[in-house]
Amino acid sequence: MTQAAEPTGLPDAAEFAAAVRHEAADWDRSGTLPERVRKAVAAAGLFGVGLPGRYGGAGGGPADLGEVCARIGGVCSALRGLLTVQEMVAAALLRWGTAAQREQWLPQLARGDRFAAFAATEAAAGTDLAGVQTRIDEDGDQLVVTGRKLWITFGRTAGVFLVLGQIAGRPSAVLVEGDRPGVRREPVEDQLGMRAAEIAHVDFDAVRVPRDHLVGPPGMGLTHVIGTALDHGRHTVAWGCVGMAEACLDTAADHAAHRLQRGVALAEHQLVRAELARASVRAVAARELCARAARLREQCDPSAVAETVVAKYTAAGAATAVSGAAVQILGAAGMAPDSLAGRFFRDAKVMELIEGSQFVSELHIAGRLLRRHGYRPAPTERTRTVIQEGPR
Ligand SMILES: Cc1cc2nc3c(=O)[nH]c(=O)nc-3n(C[C@H](O)[C@H](O)[C@H](O)COP(=O)(O)OP(=O)(O)OC[C@H]3O[C@@H](n4cnc5c(N)ncnc54)[C@H](O)[C@@H]3O)c2cc1C
């Protein structure tokens, strides 16, 4: 962080999570987070946990933010997603915004007065964001944004978008308020997971914004601004996955301990115990790797970005495997409409795709290992491009 943190007191995410746990299945079914929940999140101080106190944040470190995401992620991935996109945009502004941009936007984001969305993905640019075609044209003291963004988390309701586009072929990032003429939102409904994340495809039809909405210089939008946002998002998603895995493990162990078949608890069966053991180890490993990455982030260690990739890769895999094991152990109960394990089983697949997919993470992890052993990448290797490390 570039600013001195002035902690204002960390929010009690565990208490908040416990209070809303029983509602999460309804949000998933309705495909929306009620307004009163967003207000409650803001009132609890859960936005801007990682922002310095001078911007209205809690001044928490990476581990504090991680724990908040684990607690909220253990209840609802969409709600954790709301924190993630808010934190991603805030982190990009904190690192690359001008002093005036930080003063204008960060307190609004920390208070939850305005909701942010991260708009990078396009039809021809998903994993490889270097291919974005959204145009940002310069017109005097204004910028004109034209393009279509897909799969934008909370795109239906966001008050401001951090948009990746090109200024004369130079990747650039720009802030666009949601109420500007030319912004159109097309809701995406009933997708596999994160159903309450109010996903939308968003069109920017010659949307005009003042030039001071540009974040970072032209040409640095992808490697620096969006790179920072994605790195930050990866950290929060990883911890959210820890919460998902731990919640599924608890559900599965509780069921195995108490569910009787012909008078015998499921826990008496060795195969069930083996499944629980594997799930338990995965959840612990994910938490430990996330904690390690958080420590490195705290220390601004040069390896922190790469170790966050390792943590997110492991945690997303753990969320998938443990939710699958939990559904197996729960049997039909895991497939019931209100089943937490069933919902996380669907959500976990999303975690293996966003903020760097499992495949791309493997390429990155292996590439780093091979470079330590003297391997020089062939000209076609795109690992660094697609993972979007960005400088810290
Ligand atoms: C629920 C949800 C929420 C989302 N929220 C947002 C958001 O808020 N903002 C936003 O901008 N985007 C968002 N996305 C989009 C998401 O970031 C993309 O889906 C993701 O980057 C993958 O892009 P793609 O879907 O185009 O898949 P592709 O890039 O086409 O990849 C398809 C498959 O091919 C693999 N692949 C691709 N390239 C390589 C490679 N070089 N090497 C090996 N394997 C490769 C991928 O791993 C993947 O498995 C969201 C998506 C979902 C499902």
The ligand as an SDF file (V2000), in Angstrom:
LIG
                    3D

 53 58  0  0  0  0  0  0  0  0999 V2000
  -19.7980  -15.9660  -12.7550 C   0  0  0  0  0  0  0  0  0  0  0  0
  -18.7760  -15.2020  -13.5520 C   0  0  0  0  0  0  0  0  0  0  0  0
  -18.4230  -13.9250  -13.1460 C   0  0  0  0  0  0  0  0  0  0  0  0
  -17.5220  -13.1640  -13.9040 C   0  0  0  0  0  0  0  0  0  0  0  0
  -17.2450  -11.8810  -13.5210 N   0  0  0  0  0  0  0  0  0  0  0  0
  -16.4490  -11.1010  -14.3250 C   0  0  0  0  0  0  0  0  0  0  0  0
  -16.2490   -9.7060  -14.0140 C   0  0  0  0  0  0  0  0  0  0  0  0
  -16.7240   -9.1850  -13.0030 O   0  0  0  0  0  0  0  0  0  0  0  0
  -15.4990   -8.9710  -14.8700 N   0  0  0  0  0  0  0  0  0  0  0  0
  -14.9320   -9.4960  -16.0030 C   0  0  0  0  0  0  0  0  0  0  0  0
  -14.2560   -8.7710  -16.7350 O   0  0  0  0  0  0  0  0  0  0  0  0
  -15.1050  -10.8270  -16.3120 N   0  0  0  0  0  0  0  0  0  0  0  0
  -15.8610  -11.6230  -15.5030 C   0  0  0  0  0  0  0  0  0  0  0  0
  -16.0590  -12.9570  -15.8110 N   0  0  0  0  0  0  0  0  0  0  0  0
  -15.4250  -13.5070  -17.0000 C   0  0  0  0  0  0  0  0  0  0  0  0
  -14.2290  -14.3650  -16.6320 C   0  0  0  0  0  0  0  0  0  0  0  0
  -13.1780  -13.5580  -16.1730 O   0  0  0  0  0  0  0  0  0  0  0  0
  -13.8450  -15.1710  -17.8810 C   0  0  0  0  0  0  0  0  0  0  0  0
  -14.8700  -16.1270  -18.0630 O   0  0  0  0  0  0  0  0  0  0  0  0
  -12.4980  -15.8450  -17.7330 C   0  0  0  0  0  0  0  0  0  0  0  0
  -11.4790  -14.8850  -17.7980 O   0  0  0  0  0  0  0  0  0  0  0  0
  -12.2750  -16.8770  -18.8590 C   0  0  0  0  0  0  0  0  0  0  0  0
  -12.5250  -16.3080  -20.0920 O   0  0  0  0  0  0  0  0  0  0  0  0
  -13.5030  -17.0670  -21.1290 P   0  0  0  0  0  0  0  0  0  0  0  0
  -14.7430  -17.4290  -20.4210 O   0  0  0  0  0  0  0  0  0  0  0  0
  -13.6100  -16.1910  -22.3210 O   0  0  0  0  0  0  0  0  0  0  0  0
  -12.7650  -18.4160  -21.4730 O   0  0  0  0  0  0  0  0  0  0  0  0
  -11.5520  -18.6310  -22.5040 P   0  0  0  0  0  0  0  0  0  0  0  0
  -10.5080  -17.5900  -22.3060 O   0  0  0  0  0  0  0  0  0  0  0  0
  -12.1110  -18.8240  -23.8600 O   0  0  0  0  0  0  0  0  0  0  0  0
  -10.9970  -20.0130  -21.9520 O   0  0  0  0  0  0  0  0  0  0  0  0
  -11.7440  -21.2190  -22.0750 C   0  0  0  0  0  0  0  0  0  0  0  0
  -10.9160  -22.3450  -21.4940 C   0  0  0  0  0  0  0  0  0  0  0  0
   -9.6630  -22.4180  -22.1950 O   0  0  0  0  0  0  0  0  0  0  0  0
   -8.5920  -22.3040  -21.2860 C   0  0  0  0  0  0  0  0  0  0  0  0
   -7.5170  -21.4730  -21.8410 N   0  0  0  0  0  0  0  0  0  0  0  0
   -7.6400  -20.2490  -22.4080 C   0  0  0  0  0  0  0  0  0  0  0  0
   -6.4290  -19.7720  -22.7440 N   0  0  0  0  0  0  0  0  0  0  0  0
   -5.5250  -20.7200  -22.3720 C   0  0  0  0  0  0  0  0  0  0  0  0
   -4.1180  -20.8100  -22.4290 C   0  0  0  0  0  0  0  0  0  0  0  0
   -3.3420  -19.8230  -22.9300 N   0  0  0  0  0  0  0  0  0  0  0  0
   -3.5530  -21.9270  -21.9620 N   0  0  0  0  0  0  0  0  0  0  0  0
   -4.2880  -22.9330  -21.4380 C   0  0  0  0  0  0  0  0  0  0  0  0
   -5.6180  -22.8910  -21.3330 N   0  0  0  0  0  0  0  0  0  0  0  0
   -6.2380  -21.7970  -21.7920 C   0  0  0  0  0  0  0  0  0  0  0  0
   -9.1530  -21.6330  -20.0550 C   0  0  0  0  0  0  0  0  0  0  0  0
   -8.4440  -22.0030  -18.9000 O   0  0  0  0  0  0  0  0  0  0  0  0
  -10.5790  -22.1330  -20.0230 C   0  0  0  0  0  0  0  0  0  0  0  0
  -10.6190  -23.3480  -19.3340 O   0  0  0  0  0  0  0  0  0  0  0  0
  -16.9320  -13.7250  -15.0600 C   0  0  0  0  0  0  0  0  0  0  0  0
  -17.2560  -15.0340  -15.4480 C   0  0  0  0  0  0  0  0  0  0  0  0
  -18.1750  -15.7610  -14.7100 C   0  0  0  0  0  0  0  0  0  0  0  0
  -18.5390  -17.1500  -15.1640 C   0  0  0  0  0  0  0  0  0  0  0  0
  1  2  1  0
  2  3  1  0
  2 52  2  0
  3  4  2  0
  4  5  1  0
  4 50  1  0
  5  6  2  0
  6  7  1  0
  6 13  1  0
  7  8  2  0
  7  9  1  0
  9 10  1  0
 10 11  2  0
 10 12  1  0
 12 13  2  0
 13 14  1  0
 14 15  1  0
 14 50  1  0
 15 16  1  0
 16 17  1  0
 16 18  1  0
 18 19  1  0
 18 20  1  0
 20 21  1  0
 20 22  1  0
 22 23  1  0
 23 24  1  0
 24 25  2  0
 24 26  1  0
 24 27  1  0
 27 28  1  0
 28 29  2  0
 28 30  1  0
 28 31  1  0
 31 32  1  0
 32 33  1  0
 33 34  1  0
 33 48  1  0
 34 35  1  0
 35 36  1  0
 35 46  1  0
 36 37  1  0
 36 45  1  0
 37 38  2  0
 38 39  1  0
 39 40  1  0
 39 45  2  0
 40 41  1  0
 40 42  2  0
 42 43  1  0
 43 44  2  0
 44 45  1  0
 46 47  1  0
 46 48  1  0
 48 49  1  0
 50 51  2  0
 51 52  1  0
 52 53  1  0
M  END
$$$$
